[in-house]
Amino acid sequence: MADATYFHMPLFKPGTVVQLGNKQETISYVVIRRNLLLVHLVGRDGAVDSDMLTLAPSRFILRRVV
């Protein structure tokens, strides 16, 4: 696995804590609409564009590990 290639990207899923401005919020659910990733946050009305949120990226491996 030392020579494996990895891809890093944020993983938005329910229950994940994200940063919106200087506040921490929790994701309620995620919606994809016409090339937009919209995130609904717990206790807020309406959706937030995922580009407005800060989240540490997750690491995904790009090749099969046997």
Secondary structure in CASP SS format (residue, H / E / C, confidence):
PFRMAT SS
TARGET T0000
AUTHOR 0000-0000-0000
METHOD secondary structure of the structure
MODEL  1
M C 1.00
A C 1.00
D C 1.00
A C 1.00
T C 1.00
Y E 1.00
F E 1.00
H E 1.00
M E 1.00
P C 1.00
L C 1.00
F C 1.00
K C 1.00
P C 1.00
G C 1.00
T C 1.00
V E 1.00
V E 1.00
Q E 1.00
L E 1.00
G C 1.00
N C 1.00
K E 1.00
Q E 1.00
E E 1.00
T E 1.00
I E 1.00
S E 1.00
Y E 1.00
V E 1.00
V E 1.00
I E 1.00
R E 1.00
R C 1.00
N C 1.00
L E 1.00
L E 1.00
L E 1.00
V E 1.00
H E 1.00
L E 1.00
V C 1.00
G C 1.00
R C 1.00
D C 1.00
G C 1.00
A E 1.00
V E 1.00
D E 1.00
S H 1.00
D H 1.00
M H 1.00
L E 1.00
T E 1.00
L C 1.00
A C 1.00
P C 1.00
S E 1.00
R E 1.00
F E 1.00
I E 1.00
L C 1.00
R C 1.00
R C 1.00
V C 1.00
V C 1.00
END
